[in-house]
Amino acid sequence: MNVMKPLPSIASGYRHTALLKADGTVTAVGDNKYGQCEVSGWQDIVAVAAGNAHTGNAHTIGLKADGTVVAVGWNKHDQCNVSSWRDMVAIAAGWRRTVGLKADGTVVAVGHNKEGECHVNDWRDMVAVAAGDWHTVGLKSDGTVVAVGNNRYGQCKVNGWRDMASVAAGYLHTVGLKLDGTVVAAGRNTEGQCEVSGWHGIVAIAAGSHHTIGLKSDGTVAVVGWNKHGQCEVSSWRDMVAVAAGCTHTVGLKSDGKVAAVGNNEYGQCDVSGWRSI
């Protein structure tokens, strides 16, 4: 049976970045049009997630130590209506929806469901969830993977995956990290975002809209996919312990608590150089 992975301490949305600090508070920078960066009052947070999309608005989710969930930002589709959630152990934020994993291994979702991306009520024995733009992915305790939602590019064709340790979902692609440190991917590959078959020694993964990030056991970072905004320029990164991928930017957490970011900074989503104690 798979063991629950450490909860995410960094999250990259469409045009914003949120980070969980050591004291359980959260800080955020970038686009705040819908209040998605208004997290200064949050306390006792153990994980963060940010709505990520190839285009559109965003929201930010926080998982509290008591298993409840808080949310700020764009709520047109009720994706922030999570105040009633209880007993949560993990969260994920897609475009226009929020997904929560409960302690009993079941999953709940709120928000836009036109593509069936919220049809997770029958899921059982889950240990992790991921949310792409229009599809939702779940990792089961036996190392297999399930997916619902838009499957136009085969991003939900994960039924054959085995021995998985974690999953990530981008705009129209899905990435899976295997227990042996290799990586698999399915879905749209127009920008080469699924070219991960040669990766080894990976300990964590993240999926942006059109790029894929892999954190290696030596603290360096591998990347494939669209690099129009420099979001794949991470070859110089060292001593990383966590990574997150936004629409067109990438964020990395270093072992000393400092943060690095590359890519589109039009809204200040990469202005993280002064952050500490993350």
N, C-alpha and C positions, 0 to 999 in steps of 0.2 A: 504493500500500500504506500502511496506517495505521502510525504510529509508536507504540511503546509509551509510554503515559502515565506520568508520575511515580507512584511507588508511594504508597499511602495512609499518612499519618503519624498519622492519628487514626481511631479506630473507636468506634462506639457500639453497645452490645449491648442486651439486653432491659432491664437495670437497672444497667448499669455502663459506664464509659468508659475507654478505653485510649489512651495517646498515646506516640508514639515521640519520644525526645529526640535532640538533635543528636549526642550521643556514642554512639548506637546502643543505649542502654538504653531501657527502657519503664517507664512509671508507669501506675497504674490506680486508679480509685476506684469505689465503689458496692457493689452486692450481691456478696458473696464467699462465699455459701453453699456453693458447690462448688469454691472455690479459683480462680475465674476471674480474680481480681485479684492472684494470687500470681506476679507477673512481675518481681519485684525482682532476681532473679538472671540475667535474660536479658542477653546481650551480643551485639554485632555484628548487631543487628536492622536490617533495611532496610524492613520493612513490617509493619503490624499489621492484624488483622481480628478482629471480635467477633461471636459468634453472636447474631443478632437475631431476635426472634420477637414475635408479638402476645401470647403468653403462654408460660410455661415457663421452663426454666433455660437457662444459657448457658455458653459456653466462649470462650477467647481464643487466637488463633493468631499466631505470629510467624514471619516469613520471615527467615532469616539470610543474611548476605552470601555464604556458601559454597553457597547453594542448598538447604540443608536447612530443616526446619520444626520448630518447637517448639509445644507446646500445653499448656494447663492448663484445668481446669474440668470441667464435666459430661461424663461419658464413657459414659453408659448405652448408647449405640448405636455405640460405638467411634469416635466422631467426633474423638477426640484421638489415635487411633493413626496418627500420621504420622511416627514416628521413622525409618522406612525410606525416606522420600521423598528424592529427590535431583534436582539440576538444575532446581529450581523458580525461576520468575521472577515469579510472582504467586500470591496466595491469596485465598480468599473463605470466609466462615463463615456458614452458614445455621442454621436451627433443627435441631439433631441431626445435622449433617453438616459436612464440610469439603471444599473444592474447591481443587485446585492446578493451576496452569498451568505446564507444563514448557517448557524452552528450545526444544524442537523443535516447539512449537505443539500438542502433545497435552495432554489433560486427564485428571486422576485425581480420584477422589472416594471418601470413606469416610463411613460413617454410615448413617442411616435411609434406606431406599430403597423404602418401600411405594408411593410415588407415582411411582416411576421417576426421581426427582430426581438419582440417581447414575449414570444411564445415559449417561455421557459418554465411554466408552472409544473410540468411533469418531470422536470429534471431531478435526479436523485444522486446521492453519493458524490457530489461535486466537491472539489478542493480548491478550484480557482475559476475565475471568469474573466473574460476580456470583451470589450465592445469596440467594434469598428464603426464606420459610418452607418451602414445599413445591415450589419450582421452581428450576431452575438455568439461567442465561443465559450464552451465550458470544458474544463479538465476534470475527469472523473478520478476517483480514488484508485482505480485499477490501471491508470495510465493511458486510458483511451480518451478520445476527444469527440464532442458533439458540437453542432453548429446549427443555427437557425437564421433566417432572414434572406436577404438578397444573395443569389448564387450565380449571377450572370457570368462571372468569370471563373467559376469553380472555387470561390473562396470558402465555400461550406463543404467542400469535398474532403473531409478529414476523417471519415469513418474508418479508414485503414491505418490511421496513426496508432502506434503502440509505444509503450515505455516512455511516455512524455513526462517532463518535469514542470513545464510551464507553457503558457500560450500567450500570444499577442495578436491584436487585430488592427489593421490599417484601413485605409479607404476601401479598397477592393481586394485586399490580400490578407492571408492568415499565416502566422509563423508559429512554429512549435519547437521548443527546446527539449531534446531527448536526454534521458538520464545519463547517457554516455558523453554528453557534451557536444554532440552534433546537432544540426538544425535542419528542419524541413520547412517548406513553404508551399502554399497553394494560392491560386487566384491570379489576378492581373499582374503581368510581368513586363509591361511596356517599358518601364524605366529600369528594369533589371532588379527590382526590389525583392524578387524571389530567388535570386542567384546565390543561395547560401549553402549549396551542397558541399562545398569545400571547407566549410568552417569546422573547427575542432577546438576543444578546450573552452567552450562557451559556458558561462555560469548564469547569464541573464540575457533577456532579449527585450526589445521594444520595437514597435512598428509605428512609423509616421504615415502620413497620407500616401507618399510614394517612395519611402525609403525604410530600410530595416537596419537596426542597430544590434550588435552583439557584444556583450561585455565578456572579455576573456579572463581566465583564471589568473593571468599575470598582471591584471589591472589595466591592460590596453583595450582598445575598442576596435571592432571590425564594423564595416558599414558597406551597404550596397544600395543603389537606387538613385533617385533624382537628386541632383546637386546644384540646381540653378541658383540657389541662395547661399551656397556654401555649407549647407546643413550636413554634408558628409565629410567635412574637413576636420577629422578627429584623429588623424594619424599621430599627432604629437601628444595626445593625452596619455597620461600615466597615473598609476595609483588610484584608479577609479574603483568605486564599490557599488555604484548604481548608475543607471542611465534611463533617460526618458526621451521620447521622440514626439515632437509636435507636428503640426502640418508641414511647416518648412523650417523648423529649427530643432536642434538637438541639445540636450542638457545632460551634464555628467556630474556626479557627486564624487569628490575625492575622499581618500581615507582620513585626511586631516580636517574634514568638515567644510572645506571650501567647494565652490561650485564653478563649473565652466559651461559656456554655452556658445554655440556657433549657429549661423544661419540668418534667416530673415529677422531683422531687428526693427522693423518699421514702427512697431508699437512699444518698443522697449522690452520685449519679451526675453531678450538676451542680456539685460542689464543686471547680472547676478554676481559680478566680480566682488562686490563688497559683502556678500552673504557669508555668515559664519555659523558655527554650532548647529549645523544641519544634521 
